[in-house]
Amino acid sequence: MTCEVCGAPDAVVASSVLGAMSCAYCHDCLVCGAEPWDMLVVSLSCCGPDGHALWVEDVIAATIKRTGRTREELDEEVAALEPRPLQ
């Protein structure tokens, strides 16, 4: 099984901090709190641009570090989705 965040081998299945879902994480991604890119994009899209909790910034930073992507890429992908704020 490979890590859904970074593609590393030897992943384990664990619960996501973003909601009631499980993903495959390598040890390093699990320990630092990184999440699969697409799940992060969808979660942020559902919350709206300012609707997420402050701790999600740590998840964003960890995911960016582990994937080698940028905050600009994340913001563009979130903006490209139709906003569906939770109410």
Summary of the structure (lengths in Angstrom):
residues: 87
radius of gyration: 12.6
end to end distance: 36.4
largest distance: 38.7
contacts: 229
relative contact order: 0.18
helix: 45%
strand: 9%
